[in-house]
Each structure stands twice: as structure tokens, then as C-alpha cells.
Amino acid sequence: YIAKTWEWIKQITDVDVKPENTLENWVIYREKSCKNSEVQRFENVNEFGKLTGEYGLVACMNQFSKECKEMEESIISTDNATEQRAGCVKKMVTTSSPSRNT
């Protein structure tokens, strides 16, 4: 399932990555993805969700199949990591004055 995920990412975002879950792939993906507009990133996420959903419907027709189990384990193990690795950093701008110790 991991290889399939990176194939989809490559297809959707046109990044040159290998079909494996490596830090190098995440850096390449993030560098290109974060340069896209917010609208484009939203469209990419929707397309990825569509491909994942279609795969899941087939793979999990038998919820005990090897493919379904791999998909489930992958989703659970990468849920938090994806946000940390793939999220674009937003620069925070503050207009408030620094706090004072009183």
C-alpha cells in the first residue's frame, strides 16, 4: 500500500519520487507541494482521497484480506506522521506586544 500511495502522490503532484516511504520523498513532496496555491493543494488532497477511497473499496471488500490489513495499518501508522512531514509551515504574524512580567 505504501508503494501505491507514492505512485498516487507522483501522479497527482508530478513529483519525482521512488515508491517508498522515505524522508527524502517527504522532503521532495513538501518542497513542491508547498509552492502550490492553497486551491491546488486542496484539489490534490481531494484527488488523493478519491484514489485512496477507490482502492479501499476494492481492497476491503474482504476486510480480512492482506491488502485491506496493509491499508489499515498504513493509515493508522502514518496519520500523525503525514501531518508532521507533509504539512506546509505557515508563518505566524503577530501584532500584539510582547508579554510583560508583572
Phi, psi and omega in degrees: 000325179299315179299319179297318179302314181290331174297317179295316179300316179298317180296316186283316188258352180060039175265149181266090182232159175274154182281062178211153184272085181240158177299323178302315178298318181297321179295314179298313180299311183298318181301315181283314184298319183290344176278344179286158176292162178300322178298314180296318178298320178298315179297320179296317179297318178297317179296319178297317178299320178297311180296319178296316180298316179298316179297315181297323178299319180285311184297327186255019171302325170249105186295349179258006180291156179301316182297318180293317179297317178299318180297313181299313180297321180294316180297315181296316185284336183254000183305305180286323181297323180299316180298319181288321185273325188258344184292138177278135181283128176261130178283128180268132178245128180240143178248359181279156179281156179300151180290153180246141174275120180238000000 
